[in-house]
Every structure is written in structure tokens, then in C-alpha cells.
Amino acid sequence: MVHWQHLVIKYRWVFVLIFLVPASIVSRLYSTIRSWLVFQLLRNPSLHSRRVSHVQRQVREWNSKGRGKQLMCTARPGWQAMSIKVGRYKSTHWNIDVDLHHVLEVDESKRLVRVEPMVTMGQLTATLNPLGWTVPVVPELDDLTVGGLIMGCGVETSSHIYGLFQNTCVAYDLVLADGSVVHASKNENTELYQAIPWSHGTLGFLVAAEISIIPAKTYVHVNYIPAHSRQEMLETFEKEAKAVAVNQFVECLVFSKTTGVIITGKMTDTPAAEARVNQIGRFWKPWFYKHVEQFLTTGPGEECIPLRDYYHRHSKSIFWEIQVAHNKHWVYIQSRRYWYSILFLGVSSTAHCSVCKQPSVSVCTRLDHAAQNITIEGFTDSSTSSAI
């Protein structure tokens, strides 16, 4: 790699500190305020219908002008995707503006929430949790969208009970390639309903989804179980995943070939006397995986974490991607030195990091980085599965 590419990587943190972190905070604040205002004041079905009609008009225009010449795709910029890859295909495809970002309805009697596809996990939990509800599967990162988790996949520490995110969805609304809108559920357009998960947008544009909700509590009582061999990790993880009556959440962070920490959790409204409350979402708190790593030396432990802090425990560090991408740069160093970035109250979002990714950084990402894969065994609501 040439010298200037090393410089770009080495001093990328300067641009991140001065521009990206403040931009991420402003963007996050804007999204939070907009979501609250829309949910409180503008939950009008006619407004949603108007936005869906806009999608239909664009698809019909493609039918009259572009069909057979260009494929369709959403107009969402590739850098906004939660992926290490920035898709270039959008520059050659017919772009459809799917501007659908709102929580439409919370039906407590039916235990359902109806949302548009660009609603994020952070937005969804911020809306539901104050009402005493949550969705059964909440993939950890704030910026993951409902549409992406349905059309792709989403797994979480409650998946040993509920399966993937799309397994908690009971109905979808799609705009098909002819511009028509269809409703798909277990009882209506059943084959389409079953085909939508993992379809990656090939069957139509998702414009709404209905998702099951369950009662939420204030905290998650978390237990940390260190393991010092691969066999111990596997046996402990399997044991805890099978204890569905006790563990609503099961996770294992692996730190080496022989060491890892199994993390279990269960929602509660009252912290146990022996479990301190740890608000891990506060900006000065260490990255969650670093916090977990200490139990390898201190031994088993327990604490209570506020529910939303637990759900989004990996957002601040994007699991451990921040260290991988910005290792040794002071702005991302944890513990006491993290106070140096106190003014900015956070770190840059994944999307904002992607938009400024230089080709040299992309090369390092591809050559020195492995993205995670998942394996989900069969599950039912009362049986077990495993996620690795």
C-alpha cells in the first residue's frame, strides 16, 4: 500500500472527530424529534396512504418508461446500508423513492405494532418501551431498519425463543412490480407472505409491516459466566439456551479460541439486591464487549441494565468494529481517556462512517476483516434453538 493510503487511514480520526461525530449527533437528534412528533401528532392513515401512492406512481412510471431497460431498486443511498459493502448498482438502476420512516399504530389489544419499512430499531424501542411494550426480537444496532431485517435477516439474543426478526412479523404490505398494493399474511396471500423473508426486495417494495409485541419491563437482569475452554463455552451456551423459562436472552462473546463469556438475561421491574444498576448506554461507559471481557479475570458477575441500554448495548462500538476500524486513535480510546470526547456525547454512526470511507480503507476492510455469519437451528415458541 502506498504511503498516502497509510496517511489516510492513520489520520481518518481527525475527520471523524471534527465532522462525523457532530453530524451523527445532529442526525440522531433530528430523527428522534421527528419520530416523536409524527407518532404523537401525525398518525393519520391518509398520510401513510399518500406516501404509498407516491411509491406506486414511481413504479408505474418505470413500467411505462423503463421496463425492460433498467431494474428497479430503492433510492436509499448505498452508504446508508448497515453493511461493510457500499453498493454501486444504484447508479445504473431505476431508483424508487421509498420515504417511509414512521411508526403508524400500536394496537395493545391485538399486541401488534404497524410500522413503515425505514423505521429503525432505535426508533422502535424509543416508541414502544415507554408504553410498556417491546418487540420479541430487537437486533442490537440502533440504525438497523425493519425493512432490512425482514428482507434480509435479523438475529438477537432472544432468538432461541422467537427465531429471527421476520418470524415475529404477522403481515406485510408490498407494492408489486405492476404498481399494485397487496397485503400478505398467514391467511391472505400466504405464499407471498412466506416468501418475503430473505427475498432482499426482489418481490416488491415493502411499505408496511405488522409485528407482534410483548410486555416490556424496566431492566434486564444480566448474568456473566466466563468460560476458559471451547468445550466449556459450547456446553454452557447450550445449557443456558435450553433454559427458556429462565433466560429470555442468551449471548456468548468469544475473545479467543479458548475464552469467552456467556451472557444471560431476563427482564425485571425490580433490581435484585445483589445486582447493581449499570446504565451502560451513558457516553462515558466502556464499550460493552470491553465491559464483558473483564469477567474473564474477575469471575462470574451480575447486574441490572436498563432495557433500552441492553437492547442497544453494541451500538456505541458497533460490536467491536470501532476498534477494528480506528485502533490506536485517541478519540476512540475507552476508560478515562474517553472523557476527551465528552463534548460530542457519542460516536459517529455507521452510515456516516461509510459515506467518507476511502478506497484504501475499503481495501483494509476486505483484506483484514471478517463479517459474521449465523446459523439458526429449528425452533418453536416453546423449544430451543442456537445462534452462533
C-alpha positions, -999 to 999 in steps of 0.1 A, spaced: 0 0 0 14 34 -10 24 60 16 -6 83 12 -30 55 18 -14 48 51 -18 85 60 -55 84 50 -61 55 74 -39 69 102 -54 103 103 -90 95 94 -99 100 131 -93 138 126 -122 140 101 -143 117 122 -138 138 153 -143 172 137 -171 164 113 -187 129 116 -193 128 153 -212 161 154 -231 152 122 -241 119 137 -254 136 169 -274 162 149 -288 135 126 -298 113 156 -314 143 174 -334 152 143 -346 116 138 -357 114 174 -376 146 174 -392 138 140 -403 103 151 -418 116 183 -437 144 166 -450 121 138 -461 94 163 -478 119 187 -494 143 162 -494 129 126 -505 93 129 -530 97 101 -537 67 79 -543 90 50 -508 104 52 -494 68 50 -516 61 20 -504 92 3 -468 81 8 -476 46 -5 -493 62 -36 -461 81 -43 -442 48 -44 -469 33 -67 -467 63 -91 -430 58 -95 -433 21 -102 -460 28 -128 -437 53 -144 -410 26 -146 -435 3 -163 -442 29 -189 -407 42 -195 -380 19 -181 -393 -16 -180 -370 -39 -199 -342 -13 -199 -334 -10 -162 -341 -29 -130 -357 -11 -101 -342 -5 -66 -348 18 -37 -333 53 -39 -318 50 -5 -281 58 -8 -258 28 -6 -237 43 22 -268 43 45 -269 5 44 -257 -14 75 -230 -33 56 -193 -32 50 -201 -30 13 -213 1 -4 -235 -10 -33 -227 7 -67 -257 -8 -85 -280 21 -77 -262 43 -102 -274 21 -130 -308 11 -117 -342 29 -118 -344 44 -83 -377 44 -64 -380 68 -35 -394 48 -6 -397 76 20 -414 56 47 -400 62 82 -429 62 106 -444 41 134 -481 40 123 -500 23 151 -496 5 184 -526 -19 189 -523 -30 225 -554 -52 223 -541 -72 194 -505 -69 206 -493 -55 173 -473 -26 161 -477 -14 125 -446 4 110 -431 16 78 -400 -2 65 -374 26 72 -383 26 110 -351 18 129 -346 -4 159 -337 26 180 -368 44 168 -390 14 175 -378 8 211 -380 45 219 -416 44 208 -427 11 224 -407 9 257 -423 40 273 -457 25 266 -447 -8 283 -442 -28 252 -414 -42 231 -409 -65 201 -398 -100 208 -366 -98 188 -346 -65 188 -313 -67 168 -288 -46 187 -278 -17 164 -299 15 165 -297 21 127 -310 -14 116 -343 -9 98 -374 -30 98 -373 -35 61 -337 -47 61 -343 -71 89 -374 -86 71 -360 -87 36 -326 -98 49 -324 -113 83 -320 -102 120 -310 -124 149 -308 -114 186 -302 -129 220 -339 -138 223 -339 -158 190 -336 -191 209 -372 -185 218 -387 -164 190 -365 -172 160 -354 -145 135 -369 -110 134 -392 -118 105 -406 -147 125 -423 -121 147 -439 -103 118 -476 -113 111 -483 -93 79 -467 -72 52 -479 -46 26 -460 -46 -7 -460 -26 -38 -455 -51 -66 -438 -46 -100 -471 -36 -117 -477 -8 -91 -505 -26 -72 -505 -29 -34 -511 -63 -18 -515 -74 18 -498 -107 28 -503 -126 60 -507 -162 72 -543 -161 60 -541 -139 29 -516 -143 0 -500 -169 21 -473 -180 -3 -462 -144 -8 -461 -139 30 -438 -170 33 -415 -159 5 -409 -123 16 -383 -130 43 -348 -133 28 -361 -121 -6 -339 -89 -5 -365 -68 -22 -369 -90 -53 -407 -95 -48 -417 -59 -43 -412 -27 -23 -422 -32 14 -444 -3 25 -457 -16 59 -453 -44 84 -472 -56 114 -451 -70 142 -460 -88 174 -453 -70 206 -449 -83 241 -449 -66 276 -417 -48 284 -401 -43 318 -377 -17 332 -345 -36 334 -327 -68 322 -311 -88 350 -278 -99 334 -255 -127 344 -220 -131 331 -205 -166 330 -168 -168 319 -156 -199 301 -119 -208 296 -122 -236 270 -140 -241 238 -159 -271 252 -169 -251 283 -182 -223 261 -203 -247 240 -217 -267 269 -226 -236 289 -242 -218 259 -263 -249 250 -274 -253 286 -284 -217 290 -302 -216 256 -323 -245 266 -334 -229 299 -361 -208 281 -382 -205 312 -353 -187 330 -334 -169 302 -351 -145 279 -317 -135 264 -286 -157 258 -254 -145 242 -218 -155 240 -189 -132 233 -158 -151 222 -125 -134 229 -101 -161 217 -101 -197 207 -104 -208 243 -120 -179 262 -155 -164 261 -182 -151 283 -218 -164 282 -243 -137 290 -279 -145 301 -307 -121 309 -343 -118 320 -365 -87 321 -375 -74 356 -391 -43 371 -372 -46 404 -334 -49 405 -322 -77 428 -304 -65 460 -271 -81 449 -273 -67 413 -263 -30 409 -279 -10 381 -254 -3 353 -265 23 327 -242 11 300 -257 34 275 -241 65 291 -215 80 268 -186 76 293 -192 39 299 -168 15 282 -178 -4 251 -200 -33 261 -176 -60 248 -148 -44 268 -170 -44 299 -178 -81 294 -142 -90 289 -132 -81 324 -153 -111 337 -127 -134 323 -104 -123 351 -129 -113 379 -151 -143 376 -189 -146 373 -209 -115 379 -244 -100 376 -260 -66 372 -292 -49 361 -292 -29 328 -320 -6 317 -339 -23 290 -331 1 261 -294 2 272 -294 -36 270 -311 -37 236 -286 -13 220 -256 -24 240 -234 -29 209 -245 3 191 -218 25 206 -189 4 194 -208 -13 165 -200 -46 183 -162 -43 182 -159 -27 147 -149 7 160 -117 -7 175 -110 -27 143 -115 5 122 -99 30 144 -74 11 166 -49 33 185 -66 66 177 -72 86 209 -107 97 201 -119 61 204 -98 50 234 -120 39 263 -119 43 300 -108 77 314 -94 89 281 -129 87 266 -137 118 286 -117 138 260 -147 133 236 -172 143 263 -183 173 243 -196 152 215 -216 128 236 -212 98 214 -195 83 183 -203 86 146 -230 64 131 -223 35 108 -238 54 78 -217 85 84 -186 64 86 -194 47 53 -201 79 34 -165 90 40 -148 56 36 -118 60 13 -109 32 -12 -78 24 9 -99 19 40 -123 -4 20 -92 -24 9 -82 -29 45 -118 -38 54 -119 -65 28 -85 -80 35 -82 -78 73 -118 -82 83 -144 -110 86 -181 -103 87 -202 -126 110 -224 -154 98 -252 -170 117 -267 -205 120 -302 -210 134 -314 -244 142 -351 -253 142 -372 -236 169 -407 -234 182 -422 -209 207 -416 -234 235 -384 -252 223 -349 -241 219 -325 -231 191 -290 -219 190 -273 -188 174 -236 -188 167 
